[in-house]
């Protein structure tokens, strides 16, 4: 690598990191799902073990998840406060992704300039940038997956074989989404057979090993879940009513904005060239990942957001090839000056990429407000320890993390038997006008407190609960009125119960 | 490729290793049952056959050997029946494979995968049609491979009995004998023709006069994926790793022109539709999948790996995965009824309830309810009675008494039995458990979570 390129790469990494961190600090609190991971890390810090049996989630349940991310974070949290670890480390991981993308792109396009552009695109990919406040497994998984792909491209060298094995093991223990790789490998083999290309024996051996290892790890951790759910484990027990939210069908305009229009169009061009004109084996591998991601998202087998992240990064890598081909073509025409292409690319990227990235990072609906957090913290100190609390599905982890109280529902659906009826009951509790129905359900789930946040008001299109009466419900907390600056919450306590008269 | 020393040792003393593994697997199940005071047999099939044996008549002549055994053997030793039969069958199978010229390596891995497969473990601990079939099938081929002519004519006994189990078993034997026929010299085929003749005659006869079913069962609620892959929670099937190996073996061997592969490939068009029709066909399908899996395992073992480091890892993972699946299956067996509490309630029902009254229970519990109480049950899966199946589902899914009572009254159901497992699946706030609070129901007896309710 040229020294100049190295400086540019370092600059991209630093700019990415600083921008991500700035946005992370600008927006208060973490994304809703982060609180699940924070709680797990804290539990590991205290006991050395993840919380596989959670007394608060769903009023008490068994959990199954892959714990490597949490252990890694707990390790750092031993020397640095967890809040700082949770803010900085995920952003460090995702800021390092451009380096890996640079390496892969350089291999495929043989162009350092194109690879630098690919790295820049990755750093400011809107869908990735939106995770600036997210403390989740995906932030570690994405760099790991692409490091695994990079090692796979050099698998015949011993040091890369070991790197591959290690990164693949870590990925498999971090998230089941690693299945993306396996699926991509299978499609890669099929594409190669269709194109009558000779597949490297070492690659087949690695794919076989990866497949078996991945399956084994999943069976080891999710044994009970598989046995309980049978073949429907692949839909992760997500309630039918929110299936569309977790696995939405792909809307093209939305996808294009999230992965940015420039790499999207360039990606289509490169895929077409690689498949039908150049028959480039290395590009085949990446195209296989594009196909596998699309297929898995189409069949609703992986969450939409993750598939878009992966898709976006692969497109960014393919962009390097597009850039190099474009540069070579323009050089032949002698029509433009040397740096015209790079300059125009940057001009094109500002409105199509950097702005959407910034906007998606500061979107407020993915994180709770300070006032909402205060309300959940109030619950921890002003309610009995065994109290049950009702809040929205996404706010479930705020109850268990900040309030240390039982929630009625959260987004960890695995192993929950009555998840569909629970979800419906939560909906009923937010929208019913009948007090007896509401109290009956609160009795059923042993819930004494109900929380109405400004987020709930917005998403549920609800001013207040329609069944509240002074006789049964006391307003015990309200910070809506104090200097309304966006956000806030009300907490009601239920005194009534429904009983059969003797 | 050079084999690891440990593998060499295993191959050399494979008879001992395999027996040890088999006995360990059975031992774990046996000790687990003893600890929980559960009966040895899990699920319904053993009890269905034992209950039939008690009512032996001309229409179930195939059950005569079991009838005879139950008459002379104390019931505590019944669990030895499938164990002994399976052990003998394994030895016979090993003998057959040796005679057919399979390598030591193949025999070892084939039998190892077989012994660790959930469908085989289930069969070794159940009085089932598969147990009897496996024994007779291996006995038949052992006899056919004898040098003494009079022993070869022994095949007639097996071909006369197998079609009495079910038509499907008869078809498999027919298929196997026809294929075997081609590998014999013309002069050696005579006993086989006799066997085939008898087989066809008994098949037709049993179909006309005995109404022998196409396939026994089902004895549980059928689910194609779960019954095939034990890791998905099925009470039989094969490990997911064996399925993967089987699929790889199927692809790898496709282009090879070995005569031994023909039966495996040719049997699939018969076995796959049969499995879809009734998942009890898993025994035969599982055997073929294990055959392919063994071939794949040996292929990878002898294949020259470019990355030798991965070779060890991959084999280690495969074996670990297969062992893990088997252990997971064995540990799940403890959740399958009947439990000690179930047996206690059923013992009480046997002693205290009138013998003509009908008991309704979850269909998966019905066979052992019938066996332990000696009373008629409303519906079992193998009844194949569509109307009763609908009514049975309606009973256990009823939400209101006006849905439940007419079904109970019209069918003369006097008792409802709720097993411990059934209770775990039902909600106490709605459905049948909630309706049992009605004054027309009276709790007749309970032990732990198992209950029997009287309907007045």
Contacts between the chains, C-beta under 8 A, distances in Angstrom:
chain1	res1	chain2	res2	distance
A	155	B	307	7.7
A	156	B	306	7.8
A	161	B	307	6.1
A	161	B	309	7.0
A	161	B	310	7.8
A	165	B	310	7.9
A	165	B	313	7.7
A	201	B	305	8.0
A	201	B	306	4.7
A	202	B	306	4.4
A	202	B	307	5.3
A	205	B	305	5.8
A	205	B	306	6.2
A	205	B	307	5.1
A	205	B	310	5.2
A	205	B	311	7.7
A	205	B	314	7.5
A	206	B	307	6.9
A	206	B	310	6.6
A	208	B	300	7.9
A	208	B	314	6.2
A	209	B	310	4.8
A	209	B	313	5.9
A	209	B	314	4.9
A	209	B	317	7.3
A	211	B	244	7.5
A	212	B	241	7.2
A	212	B	244	7.4
A	212	B	314	6.2
A	212	B	317	4.6
A	212	B	318	6.2
A	212	B	321	6.7
A	213	B	313	7.7
A	213	B	317	5.7
A	215	B	240	6.5
A	215	B	241	7.2
A	215	B	244	7.3
A	215	B	321	7.0
A	216	B	241	7.8
A	216	B	317	5.6
A	216	B	320	6.5
A	216	B	321	4.8
A	216	B	324	7.2
A	219	B	231	5.9
A	219	B	240	7.0
A	219	B	321	7.1
A	219	B	324	6.5
A	219	B	325	7.3
A	219	B	328	7.7
A	220	B	324	7.0
A	223	B	231	7.5
A	223	B	328	5.5
A	226	B	231	5.7
A	226	B	232	5.6
A	226	B	233	6.7
A	227	B	231	7.3
A	227	B	232	6.8
A	227	B	233	3.6
A	227	B	328	7.4
A	227	B	332	6.5
A	228	B	233	6.3
A	229	B	233	7.7
A	230	B	223	6.4
A	230	B	225	6.2
A	230	B	226	4.9
A	230	B	232	4.8
A	230	B	233	5.5
A	231	B	225	4.2
A	231	B	226	7.3
A	231	B	232	6.0
A	233	B	232	7.5
A	418	B	427	8.0
A	444	B	429	7.1
